[in-house]
Every structure is written in structure tokens, then in C-alpha cells.
């Protein structure tokens, strides 16, 4: 078994002529609270468990710990539901305070049916409950909101780790979203820093030298899904290191993943 | 660096207390043609490059090579477009023979706009051009269709590899699909054998012991996306081995990923 250290680009290396990516869960993050320095906590946890962050790694962080560090957790007893929230909650069997939190995070309600509220967040993401979520919080009477500026949060964590360790990396912040037509949630990127969210193949050729047609891959979402294989919901592993994916350093952001409303056939 | 061999479940092992998944591209598949034995080709290619398939691996195979092996490539000169196909092609600047192939693979047209045909395939998948694709084919005057029964194709490859190597594995067949609301394509599962497509957390607890609410993860799609990190479109790496993902052996299928029309808010 060769050492899984090189980038995918080194597939031209005759000693290692195939691409290989390694996804490692960082299990030992202590309980995160408001004001905590995630760059410090993640760097230290990775070092302590014997898998320190290295140049070229993509550090993938679950939204929940970012929101906790940024104080984006609200106690439901502090939320006064509007008459609309009370009415919606009654129709759908929900907590009116939770519904109120969802409405406050939304800039548009896309669908409301089958007990599900699909909303567009102020960042432009379309997801259930505008990303407001009650799981993995110490207090059951609280809910967690998405970071205010997840791309900015990703940049802050990236710069913090880079300053601390002196290596260039990328950071992706993830959340689990549902989607039309297909069952099951998948992990997607809500914040990106240090690489492009989209990998654009237009103008390149396929393996036969023909021009590729359809060809913008959502690489940040695919990295988010890869991280999900080690960051499962029940394990308390909120961070993963994705190593060996040969990306180009770039100023991408998760907002690039939001389709222009005028080009979207399904709004 | 510890040997990346164990399953994610062994995170209770004090010598290796974190989950780790390895994704390895299998680069050396020779040109696949109709009637080829993919189980043989994949097993041999993995062995030759020094990364043989092992018990518990998920072998992820790009749809294109499966379709080629199954003879699901058609020459456009053999396709006689219907008047509807000619009319659609004219409106959208497409090849009428390609449109005809798309219509034959569709059981419903979901949207037709912005030069894109979103169709429901006879398997129930909703995707651009009903999965009919012209890239990565030796002859530019041909198109590739999805396998007739991709879950059956996955089962055939799984059983072939298991018989040959005497180890239990799982197989996922992938394609790249677009999605509403978010830019970029992601790799998803169109065929599954040997594990569940959906990972159902309902009835389990989060890291704080609270019951999880939203909680069916599309694990087959997340594995497909992880494989995409090494199977990029331009590299000619049509197969990946995902190792270390602790799944339960089960009789899942990709059709489980298709949402019941009556529960879908976006058809």
C-alpha cells in the first residue's frame, strides 16, 4: 500500500500512477461554545489524534460547530412567534417558536406542504426550514441557525489555520440539504474558501480528445459529501480532512453554487 | 500515518480512534466494448495497479463503461428522428437524432427550456437528456444511454467480483446529474448492490442523546460523489474503490432514491 500523501495531480508519477484521496474524521473536538477559536480547536485536535493538517488539505467543517462558535444558537423561550408562525405551526404540527425562527431566516417561502417548509435563506440557499435545526445541541429547547456569512466563516477558519500552521489549505463548511426528486439528504457546501466551488471543464477535452459538453462539476458539494462518509450524524465527528484532491488554489465561494433565479427551471 | 485498512466502525479501536475512508481511482481499465466482463476487467486492473479489491470495499463504476459493456451505445446515423424531435431540435439548436434518442429514453418531459431537456427516465430518475450523453465515446457520431436496469447491472458486477475474489463487496454505478437551485453537476448513484442506498437514522440519537429528526441520508449518492474526486471527466479513470466506509451489507437499490411522485413538491 503506497503512502497516501500525494495530490491527485501526481497521477503522472510512475510510482503511483492512480489518483487517491483520503478522508479522515477529526473526532476530538471538545464541546464548542460561543467565541471559541475553531482554527485553533481543529488544528490542535488533528495534531493530537496523529493526523495533523498539511499543505493542500481541504478541511471540511460541519455548519453546526461553526454556528455554535459564532453564537448562532437561540433559546426558543426567547422567541415570540408571530400570528403567521402560530398559524403555520398549527397546520403542520410544529413548534410555533421554531417556525418563527425559520421565517426570520427566510427571504422567500418556496413550498410549504407535507409538514415541510422549504425556504430560501438570505444567502440564497434553498433548503428545509431555512437551515434552522434542533439536532446536536446540548439544550433541546434551542435551535441553531446557519452562519450569517458562511463564506466569510470559511475564510476566517482558513486564514486562522494557515497563520497557525504556515501551510496553504482550503476550508469548506457543510450542511445536510434535501433535494427534489431524490430521497435522502446529502452533505453540501454552504461556505467555501481557498478553492473554487465549481470545477469548470468547458474548453477541455474528454478521454478521446472530443470537447466536453456538460461540464461544470460542483466540486465543493462533492467534497462535502465525501466528508459526510466520516462525519456521520451520530458519531460526534464534526470535521474531516480531505487529502490528495488536486485542486487549484482560488477565491471561490459557496454563493457561486446558487443558481441565478432567471436560469432556474424549478423555483 | 496508520495503515488505512480498517472500517469506520473500528473507531472504537484505541490505536485508531477516528474514522477514515480512502478513495482510490482505478486508472487502467482498457477500452470497454460490448460484451466485456466488467467484473473481470475491474478486478484485474485493481490488482495490476497494486490496489486489489478487498472485503468491505465499495466499487464505484461510472455508468459510461457499464453502458458500453452492455451495448447501450447507438450510432446516430441509425436514428430516424420523429417530427416532434425535429421540431424540438430546431427550437433548441440540437441534433434531431440526439433529441429522438432522448425522447425514446423518457417516460415524461419535466421541463424543456434554456436549451435543456429535463426528462424522467423509465427508471424514474429525473435528469438532463434522460441520461443520454455523447461525451467519452470513441465515435462522435454516437450517444450512450443509461443501462436498462442499473440496479441489475450493479448486482451483476458485484456477484462477478465476489465470485472471482471470494470477498463480499458492494457496487455503485454512477452518473453525473444536475439539480434544481444549485449550479454544477454532482455524481449520484443510478445503480446499487450490496448496501442500502439510504442510511436511515430515525430512532437513533444524536451526540447528546436527543432523538434525531431529519435523518435519512442518501449514502449511495455521497459515496458516488466521493468517487467523483478521483474519477474526473478528463482523466479516463472510470472506477474507484471506496475503502473504510463501515456500511451494513443489505439489499438496497438505487430505485429507493427515487422519491414517490405523490411526496415530491417539485415535479
Interface residues (C-beta under 8 A of the other chain):
Chain A: X1 X2 X3 X4 X5 X8 X11 X17 X18 X19 X20 X21 X22 X23 X24 X25 X26 X27 X28 X49 X50 X51 X111 X113 X114 X116 X118 X125 X126 X128 X133 X134 X135 X136 X137 X138 X140 X176 X178 X179 X180 X181 X182 X183 X184 X185 X186 X187 X188 X197 X198 X199 X201 X204 X205 X206 X207 X208 X210 X212 X213 X214 X215 X216 X217 X218 X219 X221 X222 X223 X225 X226 X228 X229 X230 X232 X233 X234 X235 X236 X237 X242 X245 X256 X257 X258 X259 X263 X264 X265 X266 X267
Chain B: X1 X2 X3 X4 X5 X8 X11 X17 X18 X19 X20 X21 X22 X23 X24 X25 X26 X27 X28 X49 X50 X51 X111 X113 X114 X116 X118 X125 X126 X128 X133 X134 X135 X136 X137 X138 X140 X176 X178 X179 X180 X181 X182 X183 X184 X185 X186 X187 X188 X197 X198 X199 X201 X204 X205 X206 X207 X208 X210 X212 X213 X214 X215 X216 X217 X218 X219 X221 X222 X223 X225 X226 X228 X229 X230 X232 X233 X234 X235 X236 X237 X242 X245 X256 X257 X258 X259 X263 X264 X265 X266 X267
